[in-house]
Amino acid sequence: MDWLPILLIGLYALLFVASVALLVYFIIRRVKIKKTEDFEKRDN
């Protein structure tokens, strides 16, 4: 039964790493979109 806590900790670590990676990806994507945005395309 020692494998169950190790499995759960690994699963939590994997989810944490995946969520941080997605957050970084979306931030970088938003910055790139913001740089190419024209003034006319903005919603006022």
mmCIF file of the N, C-alpha and C atoms, coordinates in Angstrom:
data_MODEL
# 
_entry.id   MODEL 
# 
loop_
_atom_site.group_PDB 
_atom_site.id 
_atom_site.type_symbol 
_atom_site.label_atom_id 
_atom_site.label_alt_id 
_atom_site.label_comp_id 
_atom_site.label_asym_id 
_atom_site.label_entity_id 
_atom_site.label_seq_id 
_atom_site.pdbx_PDB_ins_code 
_atom_site.Cartn_x 
_atom_site.Cartn_y 
_atom_site.Cartn_z 
_atom_site.occupancy 
_atom_site.B_iso_or_equiv 
_atom_site.pdbx_formal_charge 
_atom_site.auth_seq_id 
_atom_site.auth_comp_id 
_atom_site.auth_asym_id 
_atom_site.auth_atom_id 
_atom_site.pdbx_PDB_model_num 
ATOM 1   N N  . MET A 1 1  ? 0.804   -1.209 0.000   1.00 0.00 ? 1  MET A N  1 
ATOM 2   C CA . MET A 1 1  ? 0.000   0.000  0.000   1.00 0.00 ? 1  MET A CA 1 
ATOM 3   C C  . MET A 1 1  ? 0.847   1.273  0.000   1.00 0.00 ? 1  MET A C  1 
ATOM 4   N N  . ASP A 1 2  ? 2.145   1.155  -0.120  1.00 0.00 ? 2  ASP A N  1 
ATOM 5   C CA . ASP A 1 2  ? 2.993   2.346  -0.132  1.00 0.00 ? 2  ASP A CA 1 
ATOM 6   C C  . ASP A 1 2  ? 2.951   3.066  -1.466  1.00 0.00 ? 2  ASP A C  1 
ATOM 7   N N  . TRP A 1 3  ? 2.428   2.445  -2.482  1.00 0.00 ? 3  TRP A N  1 
ATOM 8   C CA . TRP A 1 3  ? 2.421   3.072  -3.797  1.00 0.00 ? 3  TRP A CA 1 
ATOM 9   C C  . TRP A 1 3  ? 1.295   4.082  -3.953  1.00 0.00 ? 3  TRP A C  1 
ATOM 10  N N  . LEU A 1 4  ? 0.244   3.971  -3.139  1.00 0.00 ? 4  LEU A N  1 
ATOM 11  C CA . LEU A 1 4  ? -0.897  4.872  -3.281  1.00 0.00 ? 4  LEU A CA 1 
ATOM 12  C C  . LEU A 1 4  ? -0.548  6.327  -2.956  1.00 0.00 ? 4  LEU A C  1 
ATOM 13  N N  . PRO A 1 5  ? 0.110   6.640  -1.842  1.00 0.00 ? 5  PRO A N  1 
ATOM 14  C CA . PRO A 1 5  ? 0.478   8.048  -1.601  1.00 0.00 ? 5  PRO A CA 1 
ATOM 15  C C  . PRO A 1 5  ? 1.447   8.589  -2.649  1.00 0.00 ? 5  PRO A C  1 
ATOM 16  N N  . ILE A 1 6  ? 2.359   7.777  -3.111  1.00 0.00 ? 6  ILE A N  1 
ATOM 17  C CA . ILE A 1 6  ? 3.314   8.206  -4.135  1.00 0.00 ? 6  ILE A CA 1 
ATOM 18  C C  . ILE A 1 6  ? 2.571   8.504  -5.437  1.00 0.00 ? 6  ILE A C  1 
ATOM 19  N N  . LEU A 1 7  ? 1.606   7.678  -5.781  1.00 0.00 ? 7  LEU A N  1 
ATOM 20  C CA . LEU A 1 7  ? 0.802   7.897  -6.979  1.00 0.00 ? 7  LEU A CA 1 
ATOM 21  C C  . LEU A 1 7  ? 0.000   9.194  -6.882  1.00 0.00 ? 7  LEU A C  1 
ATOM 22  N N  . LEU A 1 8  ? -0.608  9.438  -5.715  1.00 0.00 ? 8  LEU A N  1 
ATOM 23  C CA . LEU A 1 8  ? -1.390  10.663 -5.540  1.00 0.00 ? 8  LEU A CA 1 
ATOM 24  C C  . LEU A 1 8  ? -0.512  11.904 -5.577  1.00 0.00 ? 8  LEU A C  1 
ATOM 25  N N  . ILE A 1 9  ? 0.655   11.859 -4.946  1.00 0.00 ? 9  ILE A N  1 
ATOM 26  C CA . ILE A 1 9  ? 1.575   13.002 -4.984  1.00 0.00 ? 9  ILE A CA 1 
ATOM 27  C C  . ILE A 1 9  ? 2.051   13.239 -6.416  1.00 0.00 ? 9  ILE A C  1 
ATOM 28  N N  . GLY A 1 10 ? 2.347   12.206 -7.146  1.00 0.00 ? 10 GLY A N  1 
ATOM 29  C CA . GLY A 1 10 ? 2.749   12.338 -8.543  1.00 0.00 ? 10 GLY A CA 1 
ATOM 30  C C  . GLY A 1 10 ? 1.645   12.924 -9.394  1.00 0.00 ? 10 GLY A C  1 
ATOM 31  N N  . LEU A 1 11 ? 0.414   12.516 -9.132  1.00 0.00 ? 11 LEU A N  1 
ATOM 32  C CA . LEU A 1 11 ? -0.727  13.039 -9.882  1.00 0.00 ? 11 LEU A CA 1 
ATOM 33  C C  . LEU A 1 11 ? -0.938  14.523 -9.605  1.00 0.00 ? 11 LEU A C  1 
ATOM 34  N N  . TYR A 1 12 ? -0.841  14.905 -8.326  1.00 0.00 ? 12 TYR A N  1 
ATOM 35  C CA . TYR A 1 12 ? -0.966  16.322 -7.978  1.00 0.00 ? 12 TYR A CA 1 
ATOM 36  C C  . TYR A 1 12 ? 0.167   17.137 -8.591  1.00 0.00 ? 12 TYR A C  1 
ATOM 37  N N  . ALA A 1 13 ? 1.373   16.610 -8.579  1.00 0.00 ? 13 ALA A N  1 
ATOM 38  C CA . ALA A 1 13 ? 2.504   17.327 -9.164  1.00 0.00 ? 13 ALA A CA 1 
ATOM 39  C C  . ALA A 1 13 ? 2.314   17.483 -10.670 1.00 0.00 ? 13 ALA A C  1 
ATOM 40  N N  . LEU A 1 14 ? 1.830   16.453 -11.325 1.00 0.00 ? 14 LEU A N  1 
ATOM 41  C CA . LEU A 1 14 ? 1.583   16.516 -12.760 1.00 0.00 ? 14 LEU A CA 1 
ATOM 42  C C  . LEU A 1 14 ? 0.510   17.556 -13.094 1.00 0.00 ? 14 LEU A C  1 
ATOM 43  N N  . LEU A 1 15 ? -0.560  17.589 -12.320 1.00 0.00 ? 15 LEU A N  1 
ATOM 44  C CA . LEU A 1 15 ? -1.609  18.572 -12.551 1.00 0.00 ? 15 LEU A CA 1 
ATOM 45  C C  . LEU A 1 15 ? -1.093  19.988 -12.296 1.00 0.00 ? 15 LEU A C  1 
ATOM 46  N N  . PHE A 1 16 ? -0.274  20.162 -11.273 1.00 0.00 ? 16 PHE A N  1 
ATOM 47  C CA . PHE A 1 16 ? 0.282   21.476 -10.962 1.00 0.00 ? 16 PHE A CA 1 
ATOM 48  C C  . PHE A 1 16 ? 1.190   21.956 -12.094 1.00 0.00 ? 16 PHE A C  1 
ATOM 49  N N  . VAL A 1 17 ? 2.057   21.086 -12.585 1.00 0.00 ? 17 VAL A N  1 
ATOM 50  C CA . VAL A 1 17 ? 2.967   21.450 -13.672 1.00 0.00 ? 17 VAL A CA 1 
ATOM 51  C C  . VAL A 1 17 ? 2.184   21.756 -14.944 1.00 0.00 ? 17 VAL A C  1 
ATOM 52  N N  . ALA A 1 18 ? 1.161   20.976 -15.224 1.00 0.00 ? 18 ALA A N  1 
ATOM 53  C CA . ALA A 1 18 ? 0.357   21.206 -16.416 1.00 0.00 ? 18 ALA A CA 1 
ATOM 54  C C  . ALA A 1 18 ? -0.390  22.532 -16.331 1.00 0.00 ? 18 ALA A C  1 
ATOM 55  N N  . SER A 1 19 ? -0.928  22.858 -15.159 1.00 0.00 ? 19 SER A N  1 
ATOM 56  C CA . SER A 1 19 ? -1.655  24.121 -15.040 1.00 0.00 ? 19 SER A CA 1 
ATOM 57  C C  . SER A 1 19 ? -0.713  25.321 -15.126 1.00 0.00 ? 19 SER A C  1 
ATOM 58  N N  . VAL A 1 20 ? 0.483   25.220 -14.570 1.00 0.00 ? 20 VAL A N  1 
ATOM 59  C CA . VAL A 1 20 ? 1.455   26.311 -14.684 1.00 0.00 ? 20 VAL A CA 1 
ATOM 60  C C  . VAL A 1 20 ? 1.882   26.474 -16.141 1.00 0.00 ? 20 VAL A C  1 
ATOM 61  N N  . ALA A 1 21 ? 2.106   25.364 -16.839 1.00 0.00 ? 21 ALA A N  1 
ATOM 62  C CA . ALA A 1 21 ? 2.503   25.435 -18.244 1.00 0.00 ? 21 ALA A CA 1 
ATOM 63  C C  . ALA A 1 21 ? 1.404   26.062 -19.092 1.00 0.00 ? 21 ALA A C  1 
ATOM 64  N N  . LEU A 1 22 ? 0.148   25.710 -18.839 1.00 0.00 ? 22 LEU A N  1 
ATOM 65  C CA . LEU A 1 22 ? -0.964  26.320 -19.575 1.00 0.00 ? 22 LEU A CA 1 
ATOM 66  C C  . LEU A 1 22 ? -1.083  27.804 -19.277 1.00 0.00 ? 22 LEU A C  1 
ATOM 67  N N  . LEU A 1 23 ? -0.873  28.183 -18.026 1.00 0.00 ? 23 LEU A N  1 
ATOM 68  C CA . LEU A 1 23 ? -0.940  29.599 -17.662 1.00 0.00 ? 23 LEU A CA 1 
ATOM 69  C C  . LEU A 1 23 ? 0.137   30.398 -18.388 1.00 0.00 ? 23 LEU A C  1 
ATOM 70  N N  . VAL A 1 24 ? 1.351   29.885 -18.423 1.00 0.00 ? 24 VAL A N  1 
ATOM 71  C CA . VAL A 1 24 ? 2.447   30.562 -19.125 1.00 0.00 ? 24 VAL A CA 1 
ATOM 72  C C  . VAL A 1 24 ? 2.144   30.641 -20.617 1.00 0.00 ? 24 VAL A C  1 
ATOM 73  N N  . TYR A 1 25 ? 1.623   29.557 -21.182 1.00 0.00 ? 25 TYR A N  1 
ATOM 74  C CA . TYR A 1 25 ? 1.285   29.542 -22.604 1.00 0.00 ? 25 TYR A CA 1 
ATOM 75  C C  . TYR A 1 25 ? 0.250   30.614 -22.937 1.00 0.00 ? 25 TYR A C  1 
ATOM 76  N N  . PHE A 1 26 ? -0.813  30.713 -22.125 1.00 0.00 ? 26 PHE A N  1 
ATOM 77  C CA . PHE A 1 26 ? -1.856  31.694 -22.409 1.00 0.00 ? 26 PHE A CA 1 
ATOM 78  C C  . PHE A 1 26 ? -1.363  33.117 -22.208 1.00 0.00 ? 26 PHE A C  1 
ATOM 79  N N  . ILE A 1 27 ? -0.485  33.343 -21.243 1.00 0.00 ? 27 ILE A N  1 
ATOM 80  C CA . ILE A 1 27 ? 0.073   34.686 -21.048 1.00 0.00 ? 27 ILE A CA 1 
ATOM 81  C C  . ILE A 1 27 ? 0.919   35.081 -22.252 1.00 0.00 ? 27 ILE A C  1 
ATOM 82  N N  . ILE A 1 28 ? 1.782   34.196 -22.714 1.00 0.00 ? 28 ILE A N  1 
ATOM 83  C CA . ILE A 1 28 ? 2.626   34.490 -23.874 1.00 0.00 ? 28 ILE A CA 1 
ATOM 84  C C  . ILE A 1 28 ? 1.763   34.701 -25.113 1.00 0.00 ? 28 ILE A C  1 
ATOM 85  N N  . ARG A 1 29 ? 0.723   33.895 -25.276 1.00 0.00 ? 29 ARG A N  1 
ATOM 86  C CA . ARG A 1 29 ? -0.173  34.025 -26.425 1.00 0.00 ? 29 ARG A CA 1 
ATOM 87  C C  . ARG A 1 29 ? -0.892  35.374 -26.386 1.00 0.00 ? 29 ARG A C  1 
ATOM 88  N N  . ARG A 1 30 ? -1.336  35.788 -25.215 1.00 0.00 ? 30 ARG A N  1 
ATOM 89  C CA . ARG A 1 30 ? -2.034  37.062 -25.095 1.00 0.00 ? 30 ARG A CA 1 
ATOM 90  C C  . ARG A 1 30 ? -1.104  38.234 -25.399 1.00 0.00 ? 30 ARG A C  1 
ATOM 91  N N  . VAL A 1 31 ? 0.146   38.149 -24.965 1.00 0.00 ? 31 VAL A N  1 
ATOM 92  C CA . VAL A 1 31 ? 1.105   39.225 -25.244 1.00 0.00 ? 31 VAL A CA 1 
ATOM 93  C C  . VAL A 1 31 ? 1.370   39.317 -26.743 1.00 0.00 ? 31 VAL A C  1 
ATOM 94  N N  . LYS A 1 32 ? 1.506   38.188 -27.419 1.00 0.00 ? 32 LYS A N  1 
ATOM 95  C CA . LYS A 1 32 ? 1.730   38.210 -28.866 1.00 0.00 ? 32 LYS A CA 1 
ATOM 96  C C  . LYS A 1 32 ? 0.532   38.786 -29.608 1.00 0.00 ? 32 LYS A C  1 
ATOM 97  N N  . ILE A 1 33 ? -0.674  38.425 -29.184 1.00 0.00 ? 33 ILE A N  1 
ATOM 98  C CA . ILE A 1 33 ? -1.874  38.965 -29.821 1.00 0.00 ? 33 ILE A CA 1 
ATOM 99  C C  . ILE A 1 33 ? -1.965  40.464 -29.564 1.00 0.00 ? 33 ILE A C  1 
ATOM 100 N N  . LYS A 1 34 ? -1.619  40.889 -28.371 1.00 0.00 ? 34 LYS A N  1 
ATOM 101 C CA . LYS A 1 34 ? -1.689  42.306 -28.018 1.00 0.00 ? 34 LYS A CA 1 
ATOM 102 C C  . LYS A 1 34 ? -0.716  43.141 -28.846 1.00 0.00 ? 34 LYS A C  1 
ATOM 103 N N  . LYS A 1 35 ? 0.461   42.583 -29.156 1.00 0.00 ? 35 LYS A N  1 
ATOM 104 C CA . LYS A 1 35 ? 1.449   43.320 -29.945 1.00 0.00 ? 35 LYS A CA 1 
ATOM 105 C C  . LYS A 1 35 ? 0.985   43.515 -31.381 1.00 0.00 ? 35 LYS A C  1 
ATOM 106 N N  . THR A 1 36 ? 0.269   42.567 -31.937 1.00 0.00 ? 36 THR A N  1 
ATOM 107 C CA . THR A 1 36 ? -0.157  42.658 -33.332 1.00 0.00 ? 36 THR A CA 1 
ATOM 108 C C  . THR A 1 36 ? -1.510  43.336 -33.479 1.00 0.00 ? 36 THR A C  1 
ATOM 109 N N  . GLU A 1 37 ? -2.119  43.736 -32.373 1.00 0.00 ? 37 GLU A N  1 
ATOM 110 C CA . GLU A 1 37 ? -3.446  44.334 -32.418 1.00 0.00 ? 37 GLU A CA 1 
ATOM 111 C C  . GLU A 1 37 ? -3.369  45.782 -32.890 1.00 0.00 ? 37 GLU A C  1 
ATOM 112 N N  . ASP A 1 38 ? -4.224  46.130 -33.806 1.00 0.00 ? 38 ASP A N  1 
ATOM 113 C CA . ASP A 1 38 ? -4.317  47.509 -34.267 1.00 0.00 ? 38 ASP A CA 1 
ATOM 114 C C  . ASP A 1 38 ? -5.268  48.297 -33.372 1.00 0.00 ? 38 ASP A C  1 
ATOM 115 N N  . PHE A 1 39 ? -5.161  49.593 -33.456 1.00 0.00 ? 39 PHE A N  1 
ATOM 116 C CA . PHE A 1 39 ? -6.037  50.427 -32.642 1.00 0.00 ? 39 PHE A CA 1 
ATOM 117 C C  . PHE A 1 39 ? -7.496  50.286 -33.073 1.00 0.00 ? 39 PHE A C  1 
ATOM 118 N N  . GLU A 1 40 ? -7.725  50.067 -34.345 1.00 0.00 ? 40 GLU A N  1 
ATOM 119 C CA . GLU A 1 40 ? -9.078  49.962 -34.859 1.00 0.00 ? 40 GLU A CA 1 
ATOM 120 C C  . GLU A 1 40 ? -9.747  48.663 -34.412 1.00 0.00 ? 40 GLU A C  1 
ATOM 121 N N  . LYS A 1 41 ? -8.971  47.646 -34.120 1.00 0.00 ? 41 LYS A N  1 
ATOM 122 C CA . LYS A 1 41 ? -9.528  46.360 -33.742 1.00 0.00 ? 41 LYS A CA 1 
ATOM 123 C C  . LYS A 1 41 ? -9.927  46.304 -32.268 1.00 0.00 ? 41 LYS A C  1 
ATOM 124 N N  . ARG A 1 42 ? -9.506  47.259 -31.490 1.00 0.00 ? 42 ARG A N  1 
ATOM 125 C CA . ARG A 1 42 ? -9.820  47.240 -30.057 1.00 0.00 ? 42 ARG A CA 1 
ATOM 126 C C  . ARG A 1 42 ? -11.302 47.519 -29.821 1.00 0.00 ? 42 ARG A C  1 
ATOM 127 N N  . ASP A 1 43 ? -11.834 46.893 -28.802 1.00 0.00 ? 43 ASP A N  1 
ATOM 128 C CA . ASP A 1 43 ? -13.205 47.161 -28.384 1.00 0.00 ? 43 ASP A CA 1 
ATOM 129 C C  . ASP A 1 43 ? -13.174 48.312 -27.382 1.00 0.00 ? 43 ASP A C  1 
ATOM 130 N N  . ASN A 1 44 ? -13.891 49.373 -27.698 1.00 0.00 ? 44 ASN A N  1 
ATOM 131 C CA . ASN A 1 44 ? -13.902 50.533 -26.785 1.00 0.00 ? 44 ASN A CA 1 
ATOM 132 C C  . ASN A 1 44 ? -15.071 50.452 -25.831 1.00 0.00 ? 44 ASN A C  1 
# 
